Amino acid sequence: MMERQRLHKVLAQSGLGSRRDMEALIEQGRVRINGQVAEVGASIGEEDRVTVDQRPVRLQRGEPKIRVLLYHKPEGEIVSRADPQGRPSVFTSLPIIKGGKWVSVGRLDFNTSGLLIFTTSGTLAQRLTHPSFEVEREYAVRTIGSLSEEQMREACRDIPLEDGPAHFESLIDLGGEGSNHWYRVVLREGRNREVRRMFAAMHCMVGRLMRVRFGAVVLPPRLKRGQFIELDEAEIRRLVQWAGMDSSHAEQAGKSVKPTRERVTQRPSAPRATTQKRGARHARGQAR
């Protein structure tokens, strides 16, 4: 008989979401074990029957084959399966998985475009998004107006926000034309609308925001808005190892339906804040 395991971990392994998502479901009283409302921290054995929202769950003890999608999110889509306003969802574009579902690695707000990662592994999603791992997010930012050198230096120290101070790991001036200016920024957390709020705190309005990198994964240049590609087995293995997961997870990298070339890179070192002009042509090309 298999040893008992934490409920939220087994639910995540079953493809229902990240561990954090599963803990939230349990806290909301939506999960039951043998007909009884489950508590956070509960453990289950193979003889237990689990339901979520009164629907039986086919439990997967041990991670299933890991699949990873890269999606180029356009502006005007939400990162949610349901929306009271009826707005388009990123999930409608993804392939259907039998007995599981895609878990988004972080979010992008409605008016932000760029790289979104989806995976069938709740463990991988948790590893990439948990604040304790401080995974880098990199964005191309087009602003109306520009920042002074002092503002750029201050942005890499501390910017006061209503939910606590924030800072960029790096902020690079890419130049611009007319009132439009481009920057490349890196930060290690994913608070709601954080990049926009940081620029707003410096009295600079963001006109366009695009995520171009999440940790070791770079947005493929040829991936058009609204399209996705699936990483192949070797790429998933590199990503799993980069995320610090053990070798047993690396062996669970599943085969992709659309093999792709090198998109998982080594962890890049963050450039320091600089006012050096680098030209905005490359940033504009990525944001098209």
KETORZA-906072 format. One record per residue (C-alpha): residue in three letters; x, y, z; residue number from 1; chain. Coordinates in steps of 0.02 Angstrom, whole numbers, plus 50000, padded with zeros to 5 digits. Layout:
<rs>
+------+-------+-------+-------+-----+-------+
: rest :     x :     y :     z :  nr : kette :
+------+-------+-------+-------+-----+-------+
:  ala :     X :     Y :     Z : NUM :     A :
...
+------+-------+-------+-------+-----+-------+
</rs>
This chain:
<rs>
+------+-------+-------+-------+-----+-------+
: rest :     x :     y :     z :  nr : kette :
+------+-------+-------+-------+-----+-------+
:  met : 50000 : 50000 : 50000 :   1 :     A :
:  met : 50064 : 50173 : 49954 :   2 :     A :
:  glu : 50104 : 50294 : 50095 :   3 :     A :
:  arg : 49987 : 50439 : 50127 :   4 :     A :
:  gln : 50024 : 50602 : 50036 :   5 :     A :
:  arg : 49972 : 50783 : 50060 :   6 :     A :
:  leu : 49806 : 50818 : 49977 :   7 :     A :
:  his : 49856 : 50980 : 49890 :   8 :     A :
:  lys : 50011 : 50895 : 49816 :   9 :     A :
:  val : 49910 : 50749 : 49745 :  10 :     A :
:  leu : 49781 : 50867 : 49671 :  11 :     A :
:  ala : 49919 : 50968 : 49587 :  12 :     A :
:  gln : 49998 : 50808 : 49520 :  13 :     A :
:  ser : 49828 : 50762 : 49449 :  14 :     A :
:  gly : 49833 : 50915 : 49336 :  15 :     A :
:  leu : 49705 : 51024 : 49426 :  16 :     A :
:  gly : 49820 : 51171 : 49454 :  17 :     A :
:  ser : 49972 : 51226 : 49554 :  18 :     A :
:  arg : 49994 : 51178 : 49736 :  19 :     A :
:  arg : 49950 : 51355 : 49786 :  20 :     A :
:  asp : 49789 : 51345 : 49684 :  21 :     A :
:  met : 49745 : 51180 : 49767 :  22 :     A :
:  glu : 49774 : 51250 : 49941 :  23 :     A :
:  ala : 49654 : 51392 : 49896 :  24 :     A :
:  leu : 49522 : 51266 : 49840 :  25 :     A :
:  ile : 49539 : 51173 : 50004 :  26 :     A :
:  glu : 49527 : 51335 : 50105 :  27 :     A :
:  gln : 49366 : 51378 : 50011 :  28 :     A :
:  gly : 49287 : 51213 : 50066 :  29 :     A :
:  arg : 49271 : 51149 : 49888 :  30 :     A :
:  val : 49368 : 50988 : 49916 :  31 :     A :
:  arg : 49300 : 50835 : 50009 :  32 :     A :
:  ile : 49381 : 50674 : 50066 :  33 :     A :
:  asn : 49258 : 50530 : 50080 :  34 :     A :
:  gly : 49116 : 50654 : 50087 :  35 :     A :
:  gln : 49192 : 50763 : 50223 :  36 :     A :
:  val : 49256 : 50939 : 50193 :  37 :     A :
:  ala : 49445 : 50932 : 50183 :  38 :     A :
:  glu : 49560 : 51039 : 50287 :  39 :     A :
:  val : 49723 : 51121 : 50234 :  40 :     A :
:  gly : 49865 : 51002 : 50273 :  41 :     A :
:  ala : 49758 : 50846 : 50256 :  42 :     A :
:  ser : 49838 : 50685 : 50192 :  43 :     A :
:  ile : 49758 : 50548 : 50088 :  44 :     A :
:  gly : 49792 : 50366 : 50047 :  45 :     A :
:  glu : 49750 : 50264 : 49894 :  46 :     A :
:  glu : 49587 : 50205 : 49975 :  47 :     A :
:  asp : 49518 : 50382 : 49995 :  48 :     A :
:  arg : 49390 : 50459 : 49878 :  49 :     A :
:  val : 49414 : 50643 : 49836 :  50 :     A :
:  thr : 49292 : 50763 : 49754 :  51 :     A :
:  val : 49313 : 50944 : 49698 :  52 :     A :
:  asp : 49152 : 51043 : 49684 :  53 :     A :
:  gln : 49061 : 50878 : 49712 :  54 :     A :
:  arg : 49143 : 50798 : 49560 :  55 :     A :
:  pro : 49254 : 50643 : 49583 :  56 :     A :
:  val : 49438 : 50670 : 49545 :  57 :     A :
:  arg : 49547 : 50539 : 49463 :  58 :     A :
:  leu : 49700 : 50554 : 49571 :  59 :     A :
:  gln : 49874 : 50540 : 49501 :  60 :     A :
:  arg : 50001 : 50490 : 49634 :  61 :     A :
:  gly : 50167 : 50543 : 49565 :  62 :     A :
:  glu : 50192 : 50671 : 49426 :  63 :     A :
:  pro : 50122 : 50622 : 49255 :  64 :     A :
:  lys : 50220 : 50656 : 49097 :  65 :     A :
:  ile : 50262 : 50840 : 49094 :  66 :     A :
:  arg : 50207 : 50946 : 48946 :  67 :     A :
:  val : 50249 : 51129 : 48921 :  68 :     A :
:  leu : 50174 : 51255 : 48800 :  69 :     A :
:  leu : 50237 : 51428 : 48755 :  70 :     A :
:  tyr : 50097 : 51547 : 48706 :  71 :     A :
:  his : 50114 : 51721 : 48632 :  72 :     A :
:  lys : 49972 : 51809 : 48721 :  73 :     A :
:  pro : 49896 : 51954 : 48626 :  74 :     A :
:  glu : 49821 : 52105 : 48712 :  75 :     A :
:  gly : 49636 : 52084 : 48748 :  76 :     A :
:  glu : 49638 : 51910 : 48825 :  77 :     A :
:  ile : 49622 : 51863 : 49009 :  78 :     A :
:  val : 49721 : 51728 : 49098 :  79 :     A :
:  ser : 49568 : 51645 : 49172 :  80 :     A :
:  arg : 49449 : 51507 : 49121 :  81 :     A :
:  ala : 49294 : 51607 : 49163 :  82 :     A :
:  asp : 49256 : 51793 : 49157 :  83 :     A :
:  pro : 49092 : 51876 : 49209 :  84 :     A :
:  gln : 49120 : 52005 : 49072 :  85 :     A :
:  gly : 49135 : 51872 : 48938 :  86 :     A :
:  arg : 49307 : 51926 : 48878 :  87 :     A :
:  pro : 49414 : 51806 : 48774 :  88 :     A :
:  ser : 49519 : 51683 : 48875 :  89 :     A :
:  val : 49694 : 51621 : 48836 :  90 :     A :
:  phe : 49636 : 51444 : 48877 :  91 :     A :
:  thr : 49519 : 51433 : 48728 :  92 :     A :
:  ser : 49670 : 51428 : 48611 :  93 :     A :
:  leu : 49756 : 51281 : 48697 :  94 :     A :
:  pro : 49741 : 51096 : 48651 :  95 :     A :
:  ile : 49625 : 50991 : 48758 :  96 :     A :
:  ile : 49704 : 50868 : 48881 :  97 :     A :
:  lys : 49610 : 50713 : 48934 :  98 :     A :
:  gly : 49609 : 50687 : 49122 :  99 :     A :
:  gly : 49701 : 50848 : 49162 : 100 :     A :
:  lys : 49719 : 51030 : 49118 : 101 :     A :
:  trp : 49845 : 51164 : 49076 : 102 :     A :
:  val : 49913 : 51267 : 49221 : 103 :     A :
:  ser : 49972 : 51443 : 49182 : 104 :     A :
:  val : 50143 : 51491 : 49250 : 105 :     A :
:  gly : 50102 : 51663 : 49316 : 106 :     A :
:  arg : 49986 : 51785 : 49232 : 107 :     A :
:  leu : 49982 : 51934 : 49115 : 108 :     A :
:  asp : 49850 : 52068 : 49131 : 109 :     A :
:  phe : 49718 : 52102 : 49000 : 110 :     A :
:  asn : 49817 : 52238 : 48910 : 111 :     A :
:  thr : 49988 : 52153 : 48918 : 112 :     A :
:  ser : 50055 : 52039 : 48781 : 113 :     A :
:  gly : 50199 : 51918 : 48767 : 114 :     A :
:  leu : 50261 : 51755 : 48839 : 115 :     A :
:  leu : 50146 : 51642 : 48939 : 116 :     A :
:  ile : 50202 : 51469 : 48992 : 117 :     A :
:  phe : 50077 : 51329 : 49019 : 118 :     A :
:  thr : 50117 : 51158 : 49093 : 119 :     A :
:  thr : 50030 : 51001 : 49151 : 120 :     A :
:  ser : 50144 : 50995 : 49303 : 121 :     A :
:  gly : 50082 : 51083 : 49458 : 122 :     A :
:  thr : 50252 : 51057 : 49536 : 123 :     A :
:  leu : 50343 : 51144 : 49393 : 124 :     A :
:  ala : 50218 : 51288 : 49394 : 125 :     A :
:  gln : 50241 : 51310 : 49582 : 126 :     A :
:  arg : 50429 : 51304 : 49565 : 127 :     A :
:  leu : 50431 : 51441 : 49433 : 128 :     A :
:  thr : 50307 : 51559 : 49517 : 129 :     A :
:  his : 50335 : 51544 : 49704 : 130 :     A :
:  pro : 50409 : 51707 : 49772 : 131 :     A :
:  ser : 50546 : 51614 : 49865 : 132 :     A :
:  phe : 50627 : 51560 : 49700 : 133 :     A :
:  glu : 50636 : 51740 : 49632 : 134 :     A :
:  val : 50627 : 51689 : 49449 : 135 :     A :
:  glu : 50665 : 51834 : 49332 : 136 :     A :
:  arg : 50532 : 51910 : 49219 : 137 :     A :
:  glu : 50593 : 52021 : 49077 : 138 :     A :
:  tyr : 50484 : 52148 : 48984 : 139 :     A :
:  ala : 50496 : 52266 : 48837 : 140 :     A :
:  val : 50410 : 52428 : 48887 : 141 :     A :
:  arg : 50355 : 52571 : 48776 : 142 :     A :
:  thr : 50319 : 52730 : 48871 : 143 :     A :
:  ile : 50248 : 52900 : 48832 : 144 :     A :
:  gly : 50390 : 53010 : 48887 : 145 :     A :
:  ser : 50556 : 52957 : 48961 : 146 :     A :
:  leu : 50641 : 52936 : 49129 : 147 :     A :
:  ser : 50785 : 53040 : 49194 : 148 :     A :
:  glu : 50949 : 52956 : 49242 : 149 :     A :
:  glu : 50907 : 52985 : 49425 : 150 :     A :
:  gln : 50737 : 52902 : 49405 : 151 :     A :
:  met : 50818 : 52752 : 49323 : 152 :     A :
:  arg : 50942 : 52734 : 49466 : 153 :     A :
:  glu : 50802 : 52752 : 49594 : 154 :     A :
:  ala : 50695 : 52621 : 49504 : 155 :     A :
:  cys : 50832 : 52493 : 49537 : 156 :     A :
:  arg : 50833 : 52535 : 49722 : 157 :     A :
:  asp : 50655 : 52559 : 49785 : 158 :     A :
:  ile : 50492 : 52626 : 49715 : 159 :     A :
:  pro : 50353 : 52646 : 49846 : 160 :     A :
:  leu : 50191 : 52559 : 49797 : 161 :     A :
:  glu : 50030 : 52537 : 49896 : 162 :     A :
:  asp : 50070 : 52353 : 49929 : 163 :     A :
:  gly : 50252 : 52383 : 49976 : 164 :     A :
:  pro : 50413 : 52443 : 49893 : 165 :     A :
:  ala : 50470 : 52368 : 49728 : 166 :     A :
:  his : 50624 : 52382 : 49618 : 167 :     A :
:  phe : 50690 : 52326 : 49451 : 168 :     A :
:  glu : 50840 : 52210 : 49444 : 169 :     A :
:  ser : 50890 : 52304 : 49288 : 170 :     A :
:  leu : 50820 : 52445 : 49182 : 171 :     A :
:  ile : 50899 : 52479 : 49012 : 172 :     A :
:  asp : 50861 : 52629 : 48903 : 173 :     A :
:  leu : 50831 : 52573 : 48722 : 174 :     A :
:  gly : 50796 : 52746 : 48652 : 175 :     A :
:  gly : 50646 : 52799 : 48551 : 176 :     A :
:  glu : 50567 : 52920 : 48429 : 177 :     A :
:  gly : 50457 : 53069 : 48467 : 178 :     A :
:  ser : 50359 : 53048 : 48628 : 179 :     A :
:  asn : 50379 : 52858 : 48626 : 180 :     A :
:  his : 50523 : 52782 : 48723 : 181 :     A :
:  trp : 50576 : 52600 : 48746 : 182 :     A :
:  tyr : 50650 : 52514 : 48898 : 183 :     A :
:  arg : 50698 : 52336 : 48942 : 184 :     A :
:  val : 50664 : 52292 : 49124 : 185 :     A :
:  val : 50692 : 52139 : 49233 : 186 :     A :
:  leu : 50612 : 52101 : 49400 : 187 :     A :
:  arg : 50600 : 51948 : 49512 : 188 :     A :
:  glu : 50419 : 51952 : 49569 : 189 :     A :
:  gly : 50248 : 51949 : 49488 : 190 :     A :
:  arg : 50134 : 52067 : 49582 : 191 :     A :
:  asn : 49976 : 52126 : 49495 : 192 :     A :
:  arg : 50013 : 52258 : 49361 : 193 :     A :
:  glu : 50179 : 52288 : 49446 : 194 :     A :
:  val : 50278 : 52356 : 49297 : 195 :     A :
:  arg : 50139 : 52478 : 49250 : 196 :     A :
:  arg : 50122 : 52536 : 49430 : 197 :     A :
:  met : 50309 : 52562 : 49449 : 198 :     A :
:  phe : 50318 : 52673 : 49295 : 199 :     A :
:  ala : 50160 : 52765 : 49350 : 200 :     A :
:  ala : 50244 : 52801 : 49517 : 201 :     A :
:  met : 50383 : 52887 : 49417 : 202 :     A :
:  his : 50250 : 52989 : 49322 : 203 :     A :
:  cys : 50281 : 52894 : 49160 : 204 :     A :
:  met : 50137 : 52811 : 49068 : 205 :     A :
:  val : 50159 : 52639 : 48990 : 206 :     A :
:  gly : 50088 : 52629 : 48814 : 207 :     A :
:  arg : 50136 : 52450 : 48776 : 208 :     A :
:  leu : 50202 : 52309 : 48886 : 209 :     A :
:  met : 50266 : 52142 : 48824 : 210 :     A :
:  arg : 50346 : 51999 : 48921 : 211 :     A :
:  val : 50493 : 51929 : 48823 : 212 :     A :
:  arg : 50569 : 51809 : 48949 : 213 :     A :
:  phe : 50517 : 51708 : 49101 : 214 :     A :
:  gly : 50665 : 51631 : 49192 : 215 :     A :
:  ala : 50760 : 51523 : 49067 : 216 :     A :
:  val : 50623 : 51530 : 48935 : 217 :     A :
:  val : 50632 : 51663 : 48799 : 218 :     A :
:  leu : 50486 : 51710 : 48687 : 219 :     A :
:  pro : 50527 : 51635 : 48516 : 220 :     A :
:  pro : 50548 : 51778 : 48391 : 221 :     A :
:  arg : 50444 : 51691 : 48256 : 222 :     A :
:  leu : 50298 : 51647 : 48370 : 223 :     A :
:  lys : 50155 : 51761 : 48318 : 224 :     A :
:  arg : 50021 : 51830 : 48432 : 225 :     A :
:  gly : 49886 : 51703 : 48473 : 226 :     A :
:  gln : 49995 : 51553 : 48428 : 227 :     A :
:  phe : 50075 : 51421 : 48539 : 228 :     A :
:  ile : 50214 : 51294 : 48521 : 229 :     A :
:  glu : 50252 : 51144 : 48630 : 230 :     A :
:  leu : 50426 : 51109 : 48698 : 231 :     A :
:  asp : 50504 : 50944 : 48653 : 232 :     A :
:  glu : 50568 : 50815 : 48776 : 233 :     A :
:  ala : 50746 : 50882 : 48782 : 234 :     A :
:  glu : 50689 : 51061 : 48809 : 235 :     A :
:  ile : 50572 : 51011 : 48950 : 236 :     A :
:  arg : 50711 : 50912 : 49032 : 237 :     A :
:  arg : 50825 : 51065 : 49029 : 238 :     A :
:  leu : 50687 : 51175 : 49100 : 239 :     A :
:  val : 50648 : 51051 : 49240 : 240 :     A :
:  gln : 50832 : 51040 : 49285 : 241 :     A :
:  trp : 50852 : 51230 : 49276 : 242 :     A :
:  ala : 50705 : 51246 : 49396 : 243 :     A :
:  gly : 50801 : 51141 : 49522 : 244 :     A :
:  met : 50684 : 50991 : 49518 : 245 :     A :
:  asp : 50759 : 50820 : 49550 : 246 :     A :
:  ser : 50807 : 50693 : 49418 : 247 :     A :
:  ser : 50644 : 50595 : 49438 : 248 :     A :
:  his : 50549 : 50746 : 49371 : 249 :     A :
:  ala : 50671 : 50763 : 49227 : 250 :     A :
:  glu : 50630 : 50585 : 49175 : 251 :     A :
:  gln : 50446 : 50631 : 49166 : 252 :     A :
:  ala : 50470 : 50754 : 49025 : 253 :     A :
:  gly : 50341 : 50706 : 48895 : 254 :     A :
:  lys : 50359 : 50708 : 48707 : 255 :     A :
:  ser : 50295 : 50860 : 48617 : 256 :     A :
:  val : 50178 : 50864 : 48470 : 257 :     A :
:  lys : 50272 : 51008 : 48389 : 258 :     A :
:  pro : 50461 : 50990 : 48416 : 259 :     A :
:  thr : 50552 : 51155 : 48421 : 260 :     A :
:  arg : 50729 : 51218 : 48424 : 261 :     A :
:  glu : 50828 : 51289 : 48570 : 262 :     A :
:  arg : 50708 : 51397 : 48669 : 263 :     A :
:  val : 50764 : 51353 : 48845 : 264 :     A :
:  thr : 50924 : 51444 : 48881 : 265 :     A :
:  gln : 51043 : 51455 : 49025 : 266 :     A :
:  arg : 50998 : 51574 : 49165 : 267 :     A :
:  pro : 51053 : 51745 : 49100 : 268 :     A :
:  ser : 51144 : 51864 : 49214 : 269 :     A :
:  ala : 51045 : 52022 : 49246 : 270 :     A :
:  pro : 51127 : 52179 : 49173 : 271 :     A :
:  arg : 51147 : 52323 : 49293 : 272 :     A :
:  ala : 51045 : 52481 : 49276 : 273 :     A :
:  thr : 51116 : 52595 : 49144 : 274 :     A :
:  thr : 51068 : 52747 : 49045 : 275 :     A :
:  gln : 51160 : 52685 : 48892 : 276 :     A :
:  lys : 51061 : 52708 : 48731 : 277 :     A :
:  arg : 51038 : 52546 : 48635 : 278 :     A :
:  gly : 50914 : 52592 : 48498 : 279 :     A :
:  ala : 50732 : 52540 : 48498 : 280 :     A :
:  arg : 50724 : 52445 : 48333 : 281 :     A :
:  his : 50742 : 52273 : 48414 : 282 :     A :
:  ala : 50614 : 52310 : 48549 : 283 :     A :
:  arg : 50490 : 52376 : 48422 : 284 :     A :
:  gly : 50514 : 52221 : 48315 : 285 :     A :
:  gln : 50473 : 52105 : 48460 : 286 :     A :
:  ala : 50318 : 52206 : 48505 : 287 :     A :
:  arg : 50241 : 52196 : 48332 : 288 :     A :
+------+-------+-------+-------+-----+-------+
</rs>
